[in-house]
Amino acid sequence: MPDLKNIRAVLFDLDGTLIDSAPDLGAAADMLRVARGMPSLPIEDYRHMAGAGARGMLKVGFGMTPEHPDFPVLREEFFDNYEARIHENTFQFDGVQQLIDALVARSMPWGVVTNKATRFTSLIVQRMPLFATAGAVVSGDTTPHAKPHPEPLLEAARRIQVDPSQCVYVGDDERDIIGGKAAGMLTVAAGYGYLGENAGPKAWGADFLIESPLELLKLLNPD
């Protein structure tokens, strides 16, 4: 079994791994329903698909896929709703601040690799003090590719100046594990996250599975 003794940096997915943004994402989608005379849905209906952004929220709210002719219009309206309330009810998961503080205390670089567009990532990074010590923030449109392509992860490794083989990537979706492995990194599945439609992180092939952010510290400090 692999271990993390040679790891020199930690990279994280954003939504569902470091922060719980489901309440604001779900509310932005629900505003579309209410505006069209449809009944509101509870935020918990949206939660499991929050990691899929507009695609996930519109699927829950309207049963709509990107192939639907109305999808582009609703997506833009969703984006506007979300931008307007991006930080109203978004918080870091319990234990995340302690985890990041521990990484900083040991001078271990850390960063974020998300498929969220820079338009939204930048606002969250600016408004949440948690990200002040991040050595890299790579969004879904930072490189020509998004996860599960390895390029965003490789770009983050370049920015923090650590070889990918000495990085571990933590995420709550199968594409995170696929991308991390393709980049030559060790991978950790965040079992406390959103998990998507196929909630089976044990089947993703991650090197490790954690059920809380602070479990990562135990992996990094096995003693």
HUJO-V693658 format. One record per helix or strand of 2 or more residues. SS is the DSSP state (h for helix, s for strand). FROM is the first residue (numbers start at 1). TO is the last residue. If there is no record, write none. Layout:
ss: [SS	SS]
from: [FROM	FROM]
to: [TO	TO]
This chain:
ss: [s	s	h	h	h	h	s	h	s	h	h	s	h	h	s	h	s	h	s	h]
from: [9	19	22	43	50	71	91	96	109	118	129	136	151	164	167	174	186	201	208	215]
to: [12	20	35	47	62	84	92	105	113	127	133	138	160	166	171	182	190	203	210	220]
